[in-house]
Amino acid sequence: MQLLLIVGIVFAIGAVTFALQNNVAVTVVFALWSYDSTLAVVLLVTLALGVLIAGLVSSPSVIKGQWAGARLRRQVASLQEEKLSLERRVREVESAMAQHSTAAVPRVEGTASYVGLKSVMMGGEERKPR
């Protein structure tokens, strides 16, 4: 905010200096219209008109950008809500799976829990390395 104030003051000082140095009377004629004033006033008025026209030309794109930003913010909010609901659902499924997997499967004693490929190929015999 202070930087903007400083820039405004510098611009005002420059405009006053410009007006004091360009106080020659000029006549501006446009079609049937005629205007007598100093050169500084004429140039500052044309500068103001240029700024106004540039603002009017650029305003549709600025408004379009603001609408797109608002739409994207709404989309982000809905995606975050969806993410939270999916995380809750994952926690529910994980807790349900944990409850179902806690029931122990009974093992039959005397049978091997794992039969390796080597023992299947050797027919149940196990060779010792020499």
Secondary structure, DSSP 8 states (H G I E B T S, - for coil): -HHHHHHHHHHHHHHHHHHHH---EEEEEETTEEEEEEHHHHHHHHHHHHHHHHHHHHHHHHHHHHHHHHHHHHHHHHHHHHHHHHHHHHHHHHHHHHHHHTS-----TTS-S---HHHHHTTT------
